[in-house]
Amino acid sequence: MAIPVTPFTADGALDTAAHRTLIHRLLDAGVRTLTPNGNTGEFYALSPDERHAVTELTVREAAGRAAVLAGVGLDVPTAVASARHAREAGARLVMVHQPVHPYVSPGGWLDYHRAIAEAVPELGVVPYVRDPQLDGELLAELGELCPNVVGVKYAVPDAARFAAVARDAGLDRFVWVAGLAELYAPSYFAMGATGFTSGLVNVAPRISLGMLDALRAGDFPAALKTWERIRGFEELRAAARSADNVSVVKEALASLGLCRREVRPPSRTLPEERRAEVAALVAGWER
């Protein structure tokens, strides 16, 4: 599940030309699921109109070559409007971002996702779970109420917890996606996941897809060789509570001449002293 970055021009607008280039790079490499408006795409830093534009561009460029799983979220009316827009634009699925409200109750979480899923019964719906307090019984209840909730992007850094939640919710009821990218993909696949998200794939699609192939084949030694190759890069993204998560990816793309390095607040452009480190990692993958 590739999470494309959202490139910006020098004056801070959406860079649609660079965006098209990056999406076609993913498609040509063999990526078959795209998630516009994910966290790597700076969902929370985009305006509603920009989020809609990103969805439309992704659907248009994918042109049937990949499933589009559009990110939606924020308050219920906004999330519902975005899901309906994604449907009209031609997306097949929506990913519902973890609610950012400071007071999330299990029942309120259920009501939130139910409202979105029932508004777009024609679309597959995938909750993005980052809260370790959410359990499998709650997901099972959502699945009973909303048949179009077809998958779960699980992003809690605890493989044992993931295994329990997936089994309590129904390992075969949902498609389970490891939502913490390549570093966690092998452990989550061992526990029942059948896919993983990736921001790294923007930079090195061959490496990410190679890990996916190895995990699908059950070749964990091969997958862990890839894990070792990308570990330094992913640890830079995860450092300081993921402060530079998107910045590291955009810096890597800038080193390849594919887009500008700028991100929007509250993220920050990668400091000068870290840029050479990122470029060296990327250059090493080509050898």
Summary of the structure (lengths in Angstrom):
residues: 287
radius of gyration: 17.9
end to end distance: 25.5
largest distance: 51.3
contacts: 992
relative contact order: 0.12
helix: 54%
strand: 11%
